[in-house]
Amino acid sequence: LRRNFYKKYDVAGLPFLDEKSNIYKHTSNLIIYGHNMNDGTMFRDVLKYKKYDYYQNHKIIKFDTLYEEGEYEIIAVFLSKIYTVKDDVFKYYQFYGANTKEEFDSFINNVKKLSLYDTKVSAEFGDQLLTLSTCEYYTDDGRMVIVAKKITRDVVKWLTKVI
């Protein structure tokens, strides 16, 4: 959160994968956290997705690891916050994987309900999800969140022609 690539203190930190997400075993949802800095670095561009016009021109997120290249189509863009343990509400940051279709569908339904606009994109049980989360100061402990699903190269080629 407050270290750079060389493990030295840095207020900007680095975007990082939640410890319960796993790129080796492919949990259903990879959650990446990052600061959004006023100088435009780190996850600053995530905030641009509040505007539908920006989303229209940036529907695909590229996320590569050492093991594979990945492209993800955005399902939902929403504002949330970090809640207390006692708060009985949807907590997007507690979803790493689904053991059942019902669990997965519940997560997708919740993010779609919170979405700032309708992307007309959804996901099905078995899809790999990517969640980007950054600070958003609309409220205490506020967060801006993007949820996207992994797409295949064929779909990417088709979307490129359509867009």
C-alpha positions, 0 to 999 in steps of 0.5 A, a space after each residue: 500500500 505504501 511501498 514501491 517496486 523496490 520495497 522502499 516507502 512511497 506514498 503512491 504505493 503500487 497496485 496489488 492483488 488481494 491476498 485471497 485472490 490467486 493467479 495460479 489457481 484462478 479464483 473466480 475473482 481477482 481483486 486489485 487495489 491501488 491508490 489514485 494519485 492527484 498527479 494522474 498515476 496509479 489507479 487515477 484513470 479508474 475515476 474516469 469511468 464515472 462518466 459513461 462517455 469514458 466507459 464507451 471508449 474504454 470498455 476493455 481492461 488489459 491485465 497481463 501476468 507472467 503466465 498469461 495475457 488477459 483482456 476483460 470486458 467491463 460489467 459494472 462500474 459503481 461506488 461503494 465503501 468499506 463497511 464495518 464487520 457488523 454492517 449487513 450489506 453487500 461487500 464486493 471486497 469479500 468475493 474471491 470465488 464462487 462454489 455455486 452458480 447461485 453465489 456467482 449470480 448473487 455477486 453479479 446481480 449485486 454489482 449490476 444493481 450498484 452500477 452507475 450505468 448499464 453496460 449491457 454486459 453480464 457474466 456466467 458461472 465459470 467466468 473469470 472476473 477482475 475487480 479494480 478498487 480505488 479510493 473515492 472520497 464521496 463518503 468516508 471510506 468510499 471506493 470506486 469499483 470496476 468489475 470485468 470478465 475475462 474474454 477470449 481473443 475471438 471476442 476481442 477481435 469481434 468487439 474491436 470491429 463493433 466498437 
